[in-house]
Amino acid sequence: MHTHSPSALDADRRSRELSELGDGAELDMLVIGGGITGVGVALDAATRGLKVALVERRDLAFGTSRWSSKLAHGGLRYLASGNVGIARESAVERGILMTRTAPHLVRAMPQLVPLLPSVGLFEKSLVRAGFLAGDVLRATAGTPSRVLPRSRRIGAGEAAALAPAVQRDGLRGALLAYDGQLVDDARLVVAIARTAAANGARILTRVGAYDVTGGSARLRDELTGEELTVHARTVVNAAGVWAGQVDPDIALKPSRGTHLVLSAQTLGNPTAALTVPIPGETNRFVFALPAQLGRVYLGLTDEAIDGEIPDVPQAADFEIDFLLDTVNTALGGALTRDDVLATYSGLRPLLDTGDGDTADLSRNHAVLTSSNGVISVVGGKLTTYRKMAQDAVDAAVRAGGLAAGPCATNHLPLVGVGPAPRDLPASLVARYGAESAAVAACGDLEPVAEGIDVTRAEFAFAVSHEGALDVDDLLDRRTRIGLVPADRERARPAAEAALGGR
């Protein structure tokens, strides 16, 4: 379906805008990296009136941005470790997402800590104090309780109704709190990229950046091999865990976070996240998070890695065992490896400060200027992407002497914000919000495969509006069908059909 929507990304727009760069289009800023931080930088810069191009060697959300826990996190853990600054920043940014910029993609998720015999008075008091501190964070961040309800204690019956797989023997109830949950992290990245495109940014996937300096880069169309050199008044490196490949001055200490993918049915179709304290730890938990497509994500680990950065990180056996062993301490029936449908792992791009385990390294972000003038934004976390982008653009405006307006992203709704149609499948509305009718107009609402609540119209919309160029884009990032290999194979024919043999 051909579209003239200013936010629509497709193969034709990509070709046209790449040609414009080859013809010497003027650029205030070149952004390298199409993850959450890069698209955030492109949106911030474009809405300040700057001429922006973003290049991404693979696809939008190809790296760490699609491997998160899908939480817009209020920063409670950082408060527990004494980092009040990042805790407050996280709470503020979560509130902005939930009330202004992406309320269609982020919803309140109940999370409960079951009060089992293994949870003594000290542990219970610690969790309760943390939840109360979270309430204070929410209130001081200006997020109303109608958006994120206050924490409370609930009885055993309500706990079992919210998390049916919880162990009943000795269950004294649970402590209940709320956090923000993304319907999907990659969908947020795509929404930000399209909002940037609607504001004039060129969003170019399958374009690698090489020989990068503070004012230029050699770009390669990874689909054709053609190359061109572009000049820009500023260059921002937002390549995440690969930032050191763009700028060798950057030293990162990546940490792997692994999740297991389970069938929600196996855990009784929970409607709350089961939050299980890690034995011997005071502020670390394992979460069983209900997710779209009838799945539960069980995570999260924190393992330092060395050596080359893989394109798609793999879970280690000991991580799988650790997650299963920990969650089983709170379940009525033990999960085994046979219950694991799939695993996924992401690499946190932590700044190497030279000391501390990765679990202790700061999740603060940093904006650094290289010896050759490249401005790099590194570290941070998904929830605070907007503030990271603002700081990076502020630095670029100063460094390049750019004439730019003030940051506008704290009030700017992303594509999809607004009243949603009521007559469409709930799963589609949850993923597209106010754009649901436009999605439905792209094709039929038949599922792409039996038992998978993604429609053929969603595949068509991903090709015509969301920049999907191949089957992997459709299955692994525009939808998350591909997380489970068996589902991926069943949906592949519909993905191939949506691409029309491309």
FIRO-15180 format. One line per field, with one value per residue (C-alpha): residue number from 1; x, y, z; residue in three letters. Coordinates in steps of 0.25 Angstrom, whole numbers, plus 5000, padded with zeros to 4 digits. Example, Ala and Ser with C-alpha at 12.3 -4.5 7.8 and 13.67 -1.06 7.14 Angstrom:
FIRO-15180
num: (1/2)
px: (5049/5055)
py: (4982/4996)
pz: (5031/5029)
residu: (ALA/SER)
end
This chain:
FIRO-15180
num: (1/2/3/4/5/6/7/8/9/10/11/12/13/14/15/16/17/18/19/20/21/22/23/24/25/26/27/28/29/30/31/32/33/34/35/36/37/38/39/40/41/42/43/44/45/46/47/48/49/50/51/52/53/54/55/56/57/58/59/60/61/62/63/64/65/66/67/68/69/70/71/72/73/74/75/76/77/78/79/80/81/82/83/84/85/86/87/88/89/90/91/92/93/94/95/96/97/98/99/100/101/102/103/104/105/106/107/108/109/110/111/112/113/114/115/116/117/118/119/120/121/122/123/124/125/126/127/128/129/130/131/132/133/134/135/136/137/138/139/140/141/142/143/144/145/146/147/148/149/150/151/152/153/154/155/156/157/158/159/160/161/162/163/164/165/166/167/168/169/170/171/172/173/174/175/176/177/178/179/180/181/182/183/184/185/186/187/188/189/190/191/192/193/194/195/196/197/198/199/200/201/202/203/204/205/206/207/208/209/210/211/212/213/214/215/216/217/218/219/220/221/222/223/224/225/226/227/228/229/230/231/232/233/234/235/236/237/238/239/240/241/242/243/244/245/246/247/248/249/250/251/252/253/254/255/256/257/258/259/260/261/262/263/264/265/266/267/268/269/270/271/272/273/274/275/276/277/278/279/280/281/282/283/284/285/286/287/288/289/290/291/292/293/294/295/296/297/298/299/300/301/302/303/304/305/306/307/308/309/310/311/312/313/314/315/316/317/318/319/320/321/322/323/324/325/326/327/328/329/330/331/332/333/334/335/336/337/338/339/340/341/342/343/344/345/346/347/348/349/350/351/352/353/354/355/356/357/358/359/360/361/362/363/364/365/366/367/368/369/370/371/372/373/374/375/376/377/378/379/380/381/382/383/384/385/386/387/388/389/390/391/392/393/394/395/396/397/398/399/400/401/402/403/404/405/406/407/408/409/410/411/412/413/414/415/416/417/418/419/420/421/422/423/424/425/426/427/428/429/430/431/432/433/434/435/436/437/438/439/440/441/442/443/444/445/446/447/448/449/450/451/452/453/454/455/456/457/458/459/460/461/462/463/464/465/466/467/468/469/470/471/472/473/474/475/476/477/478/479/480/481/482/483/484/485/486/487/488/489/490/491/492/493/494/495/496/497/498/499/500/501/502)
px: (5000/5006/5005/5008/5009/5020/5024/5024/5037/5038/5048/5045/5047/5060/5065/5061/5067/5080/5081/5079/5091/5099/5095/5101/5089/5093/5093/5094/5095/5099/5094/5100/5092/5077/5074/5066/5077/5080/5065/5063/5075/5069/5056/5061/5070/5059/5049/5059/5059/5072/5075/5077/5081/5082/5089/5088/5096/5085/5071/5064/5065/5075/5083/5081/5068/5060/5066/5061/5051/5041/5040/5039/5046/5044/5058/5055/5067/5076/5070/5073/5088/5088/5088/5076/5079/5077/5065/5058/5062/5056/5043/5042/5045/5035/5024/5027/5025/5013/5005/5010/5019/5015/5003/4998/5011/5014/5004/5004/5008/5005/5017/5016/5026/5020/5021/5025/5032/5046/5043/5045/5042/5055/5053/5038/5041/5052/5043/5032/5041/5046/5032/5028/5040/5036/5022/5030/5038/5025/5019/5031/5032/5018/5012/4998/4993/4982/4993/5002/4994/5000/5007/4999/4999/4989/4984/4987/4975/4977/4992/4988/4978/4989/5000/4993/5006/5011/5013/5001/5007/5011/5006/5003/4999/5008/5013/5008/5014/5013/5023/5022/5022/5025/5016/5029/5043/5045/5031/5036/5048/5040/5030/5041/5048/5035/5032/5046/5043/5030/5039/5048/5059/5065/5064/5073/5075/5084/5094/5108/5117/5132/5144/5136/5141/5134/5130/5129/5127/5128/5114/5112/5098/5099/5089/5096/5111/5110/5118/5118/5124/5115/5119/5111/5114/5113/5114/5107/5111/5099/5104/5101/5110/5117/5121/5135/5136/5131/5140/5152/5154/5141/5143/5131/5129/5117/5109/5099/5085/5078/5063/5055/5043/5032/5017/5008/4999/5010/5009/4994/4993/4998/4993/5004/5019/5024/5036/5045/5057/5070/5075/5086/5084/5077/5072/5072/5061/5056/5044/5034/5027/5014/5016/5009/5007/5003/5017/5024/5039/5047/5059/5069/5084/5096/5109/5121/5126/5139/5144/5137/5123/5113/5102/5092/5097/5094/5089/5099/5094/5097/5089/5077/5079/5080/5067/5059/5065/5062/5047/5045/5047/5033/5025/5016/5021/5035/5039/5049/5057/5046/5037/5046/5041/5054/5064/5069/5080/5084/5097/5097/5106/5112/5123/5136/5140/5151/5145/5133/5125/5116/5104/5110/5114/5106/5094/5097/5099/5111/5113/5127/5135/5145/5159/5154/5141/5131/5121/5117/5106/5108/5103/5089/5076/5064/5055/5064/5066/5059/5068/5081/5077/5074/5088/5095/5088/5091/5106/5105/5098/5109/5120/5115/5110/5097/5085/5074/5062/5059/5057/5042/5042/5037/5023/5023/5014/5019/5012/5000/4996/4981/4968/4968/4957/4948/4944/4958/4966/4971/4985/4986/4981/4991/5002/4998/4988/4982/4988/4980/4970/4982/4988/4975/4973/4986/4981/4972/4971/4974/4985/4999/4998/4989/4990/4998/4990/4998/4990/4994/4990/5002/5012/5007/5007/5022/5026/5018/5020/5031/5043/5043/5051/5052/5046/5055/5051/5036/5038/5049/5046/5033/5027/5033/5028/5043/5046/5041/5047/5034/5025/5036/5035/5020/5019/5030/5021/5012/5024/5029/5016/5016/5029/5024/5036/5046)
py: (5000/5013/5024/5039/5039/5048/5037/5025/5018/5009/5004/5015/5026/5020/5020/5034/5039/5032/5038/5052/5050/5045/5058/5066/5069/5079/5072/5078/5065/5050/5040/5026/5015/5012/5007/5014/5025/5027/5029/5038/5047/5048/5052/5062/5068/5068/5075/5086/5089/5083/5075/5061/5047/5034/5022/5008/4997/4986/4989/4998/4992/4981/4981/4983/4991/4978/4970/4977/4973/4982/4991/5006/5004/5014/5012/5006/4997/5009/5016/5003/5004/5019/5025/5035/5043/5032/5027/5040/5042/5028/5031/5045/5038/5027/5037/5045/5032/5027/5041/5049/5042/5028/5024/5014/5006/5007/5002/5000/4985/4979/4972/4964/4959/4946/4945/4931/4924/4928/4942/4946/4959/4966/4963/4967/4980/4983/4980/4988/5000/4999/4999/5011/5018/5015/5022/5034/5034/5033/5044/5053/5050/5055/5042/5041/5029/5027/5024/5016/5011/5012/4999/4991/4977/4967/4954/4940/4939/4951/4948/4934/4940/4950/4939/4925/4917/4923/4913/4912/4905/4915/4927/4939/4948/4957/4971/4978/4990/4995/4999/5002/4991/4993/4985/4983/4990/4989/4996/5008/5009/5008/5019/5028/5026/5029/5041/5046/5044/5052/5063/5063/5053/5043/5029/5020/5005/4996/5007/5005/5017/5016/5025/5033/5047/5059/5064/5053/5038/5028/5022/5008/5004/4989/4985/4989/4992/5006/5016/5031/5041/5051/5063/5068/5079/5069/5054/5047/5032/5025/5011/5005/4993/4995/5010/5006/5001/5015/5023/5015/5025/5019/5007/4999/4987/4980/4972/4961/4960/4947/4944/4931/4931/4922/4920/4928/4915/4908/4918/4919/4932/4942/4956/4961/4960/4950/4956/4946/4951/4945/4937/4945/4958/4970/4977/4967/4959/4950/4954/4946/4956/4954/4958/4959/4947/4938/4938/4940/4946/4941/4949/4955/4952/4961/4954/4962/4958/4960/4959/4962/4967/4957/4962/4953/4949/4935/4930/4922/4909/4913/4926/4917/4908/4921/4927/4914/4910/4924/4925/4911/4915/4923/4913/4902/4893/4894/4898/4890/4893/4886/4898/4908/4911/4920/4929/4943/4951/4966/4973/4986/4996/5000/5010/5004/5011/5002/4996/4988/4976/4979/4978/4989/4998/5011/5011/5026/5031/5039/5049/5049/5056/5048/5054/5054/5062/5051/5052/5039/5036/5023/5015/5018/5010/5009/5017/5029/5029/5043/5050/5043/5048/5062/5063/5058/5068/5079/5075/5075/5088/5094/5087/5090/5104/5100/5109/5100/5102/5097/5082/5078/5063/5063/5067/5062/5050/5038/5033/5025/5033/5037/5030/5016/5009/5000/4990/4984/4972/4976/4971/4980/4992/4989/4990/5002/5010/5021/5016/5003/5007/5010/4997/4990/4997/4991/4977/4966/4963/4948/4943/4941/4927/4919/4922/4935/4948/4956/4959/4960/4974/4977/4971/4979/4992/4988/4988/5001/5009/5004/5001/4986/4981/4966/4954/4956/4970/4966/4954/4958/4973/4979/4967/4958/4945/4940/4939/4925/4917/4908/4921/4927/4916/4916/4931/4931/4929/4941/4949/4945/4948/4962/4965/4961/4953/4964)
pz: (5000/4996/5006/5007/5023/5027/5038/5028/5026/5014/5004/4994/5004/5008/4994/4992/5005/5003/4989/4995/5004/4992/4985/4996/5005/5016/5030/5044/5050/5046/5057/5057/5063/5062/5076/5086/5089/5074/5070/5082/5078/5064/5069/5079/5069/5058/5067/5070/5055/5052/5039/5043/5037/5045/5040/5045/5040/5042/5046/5056/5070/5065/5077/5092/5090/5087/5098/5110/5121/5114/5126/5127/5141/5152/5158/5171/5170/5169/5181/5189/5185/5189/5175/5177/5165/5154/5163/5162/5147/5144/5151/5144/5130/5133/5137/5124/5116/5123/5123/5111/5100/5099/5108/5097/5099/5114/5124/5139/5143/5156/5162/5175/5185/5191/5206/5207/5219/5213/5214/5228/5236/5232/5217/5217/5224/5214/5202/5208/5211/5197/5191/5200/5195/5181/5184/5188/5176/5167/5175/5174/5159/5157/5153/5158/5165/5155/5145/5155/5167/5181/5187/5197/5204/5199/5204/5199/5191/5183/5181/5176/5166/5161/5160/5160/5160/5173/5184/5193/5205/5216/5207/5216/5205/5196/5195/5183/5175/5161/5150/5136/5125/5110/5101/5094/5094/5079/5076/5085/5076/5063/5069/5072/5059/5051/5060/5056/5042/5042/5048/5036/5040/5030/5036/5028/5032/5026/5024/5031/5036/5034/5036/5045/5050/5057/5043/5033/5031/5019/5018/5011/5006/5012/5002/4990/4994/4989/4997/4999/5008/5016/5024/5036/5045/5057/5058/5070/5073/5079/5075/5089/5092/5079/5082/5083/5069/5064/5074/5079/5091/5097/5107/5111/5120/5115/5124/5118/5123/5120/5120/5118/5109/5115/5112/5120/5121/5128/5140/5140/5131/5141/5141/5151/5150/5161/5168/5175/5184/5180/5192/5199/5192/5198/5185/5174/5169/5158/5151/5143/5134/5127/5112/5099/5090/5102/5108/5121/5121/5133/5136/5139/5140/5140/5135/5131/5117/5110/5096/5083/5083/5077/5068/5075/5089/5094/5108/5116/5122/5136/5134/5130/5143/5152/5147/5148/5162/5167/5162/5167/5181/5180/5171/5175/5164/5159/5145/5137/5124/5117/5120/5113/5099/5096/5102/5099/5104/5103/5106/5115/5109/5123/5123/5129/5141/5144/5157/5162/5156/5145/5155/5163/5151/5150/5140/5138/5124/5119/5108/5103/5093/5085/5081/5067/5071/5071/5082/5088/5097/5105/5117/5122/5121/5112/5122/5122/5107/5105/5115/5109/5096/5101/5108/5095/5086/5096/5095/5080/5079/5087/5080/5066/5069/5064/5063/5070/5078/5092/5095/5092/5094/5109/5103/5089/5087/5079/5067/5072/5084/5084/5084/5079/5071/5080/5069/5066/5073/5087/5083/5071/5079/5090/5080/5071/5079/5071/5058/5059/5048/5039/5041/5039/5026/5021/5020/5026/5041/5039/5048/5042/5047/5056/5070/5068/5070/5060/5048/5033/5033/5043/5034/5023/5031/5036/5021/5017/5029/5038/5030/5030/5018/5020/5028/5040/5042/5042/5051/5060/5062/5057/5064/5074/5068/5065/5079/5079/5068/5065/5064/5055/5045/5045/5042/5032/5020/5023/5025/5012/5005/5012/5006/4992/4988/4992)
residu: (MET/HIS/THR/HIS/SER/PRO/SER/ALA/LEU/ASP/ALA/ASP/ARG/ARG/SER/ARG/GLU/LEU/SER/GLU/LEU/GLY/ASP/GLY/ALA/GLU/LEU/ASP/MET/LEU/VAL/ILE/GLY/GLY/GLY/ILE/THR/GLY/VAL/GLY/VAL/ALA/LEU/ASP/ALA/ALA/THR/ARG/GLY/LEU/LYS/VAL/ALA/LEU/VAL/GLU/ARG/ARG/ASP/LEU/ALA/PHE/GLY/THR/SER/ARG/TRP/SER/SER/LYS/LEU/ALA/HIS/GLY/GLY/LEU/ARG/TYR/LEU/ALA/SER/GLY/ASN/VAL/GLY/ILE/ALA/ARG/GLU/SER/ALA/VAL/GLU/ARG/GLY/ILE/LEU/MET/THR/ARG/THR/ALA/PRO/HIS/LEU/VAL/ARG/ALA/MET/PRO/GLN/LEU/VAL/PRO/LEU/LEU/PRO/SER/VAL/GLY/LEU/PHE/GLU/LYS/SER/LEU/VAL/ARG/ALA/GLY/PHE/LEU/ALA/GLY/ASP/VAL/LEU/ARG/ALA/THR/ALA/GLY/THR/PRO/SER/ARG/VAL/LEU/PRO/ARG/SER/ARG/ARG/ILE/GLY/ALA/GLY/GLU/ALA/ALA/ALA/LEU/ALA/PRO/ALA/VAL/GLN/ARG/ASP/GLY/LEU/ARG/GLY/ALA/LEU/LEU/ALA/TYR/ASP/GLY/GLN/LEU/VAL/ASP/ASP/ALA/ARG/LEU/VAL/VAL/ALA/ILE/ALA/ARG/THR/ALA/ALA/ALA/ASN/GLY/ALA/ARG/ILE/LEU/THR/ARG/VAL/GLY/ALA/TYR/ASP/VAL/THR/GLY/GLY/SER/ALA/ARG/LEU/ARG/ASP/GLU/LEU/THR/GLY/GLU/GLU/LEU/THR/VAL/HIS/ALA/ARG/THR/VAL/VAL/ASN/ALA/ALA/GLY/VAL/TRP/ALA/GLY/GLN/VAL/ASP/PRO/ASP/ILE/ALA/LEU/LYS/PRO/SER/ARG/GLY/THR/HIS/LEU/VAL/LEU/SER/ALA/GLN/THR/LEU/GLY/ASN/PRO/THR/ALA/ALA/LEU/THR/VAL/PRO/ILE/PRO/GLY/GLU/THR/ASN/ARG/PHE/VAL/PHE/ALA/LEU/PRO/ALA/GLN/LEU/GLY/ARG/VAL/TYR/LEU/GLY/LEU/THR/ASP/GLU/ALA/ILE/ASP/GLY/GLU/ILE/PRO/ASP/VAL/PRO/GLN/ALA/ALA/ASP/PHE/GLU/ILE/ASP/PHE/LEU/LEU/ASP/THR/VAL/ASN/THR/ALA/LEU/GLY/GLY/ALA/LEU/THR/ARG/ASP/ASP/VAL/LEU/ALA/THR/TYR/SER/GLY/LEU/ARG/PRO/LEU/LEU/ASP/THR/GLY/ASP/GLY/ASP/THR/ALA/ASP/LEU/SER/ARG/ASN/HIS/ALA/VAL/LEU/THR/SER/SER/ASN/GLY/VAL/ILE/SER/VAL/VAL/GLY/GLY/LYS/LEU/THR/THR/TYR/ARG/LYS/MET/ALA/GLN/ASP/ALA/VAL/ASP/ALA/ALA/VAL/ARG/ALA/GLY/GLY/LEU/ALA/ALA/GLY/PRO/CYS/ALA/THR/ASN/HIS/LEU/PRO/LEU/VAL/GLY/VAL/GLY/PRO/ALA/PRO/ARG/ASP/LEU/PRO/ALA/SER/LEU/VAL/ALA/ARG/TYR/GLY/ALA/GLU/SER/ALA/ALA/VAL/ALA/ALA/CYS/GLY/ASP/LEU/GLU/PRO/VAL/ALA/GLU/GLY/ILE/ASP/VAL/THR/ARG/ALA/GLU/PHE/ALA/PHE/ALA/VAL/SER/HIS/GLU/GLY/ALA/LEU/ASP/VAL/ASP/ASP/LEU/LEU/ASP/ARG/ARG/THR/ARG/ILE/GLY/LEU/VAL/PRO/ALA/ASP/ARG/GLU/ARG/ALA/ARG/PRO/ALA/ALA/GLU/ALA/ALA/LEU/GLY/GLY/ARG)
end
